[in-house]
Amino acid sequence: MAEEEETEGAVAPPPKKKKKLVLIAGAAVAVALLGGGGWYYRQHSAAKPEKTPPQAVVQQEPFLVDIPTVISNLDSSTGRPVFVKISAKLQVRGTTHDAVDAHMPEIQNVFQTYLHESTQSDLGGNGIYRLREALLARLVVQLAPIEVRDLLFTEFLIQ
């Protein structure tokens, strides 16, 4: 009988192992359900198309952008103010109108800084051509990677 009691005592521990096994299996099922829920959420949220703003069309052909009229003081050694009024167009390629318009304050700054350093005699004769070339070179550097092709003066007045 002592042997039977020992074997009965040995039989008692297996229910504890079954209890642990049930807890582990339950935890595994819970983790699987949570992981599956995440997968379900990802699949269904990805299926909904997101609204994106329409992309601006990049123009490969050169186009002209108006530069607002620039009025600036020229450097004058006589003390008498000398003003210059310039209206221009910028020919660009490989970008959008909006991208160039976003850089308009920088474009106007290039004009103003160069004109403040110029004198009335600098703009006489071929001076307008030199002004155009100098401004164009500065704009190419300032607006990179936008491809600047040309600078066209539409109005040029010195007073």
Secondary structure, DSSP 8 states (H G I E B T S, - for coil): -HHHHHHHHHHSHHHHHHHHHHHHHHHHHHHHHHHHHHHHHHHHHHHS----------B-S-EEEEEEEEEEE---SSSS--EEEEEEEEEEESB-HHHHHHTHHHHHHHHHHHHHH--TGGGSTTHHHHHHHHHHHHHHHHHTTSEEEEEEEEEEEE-
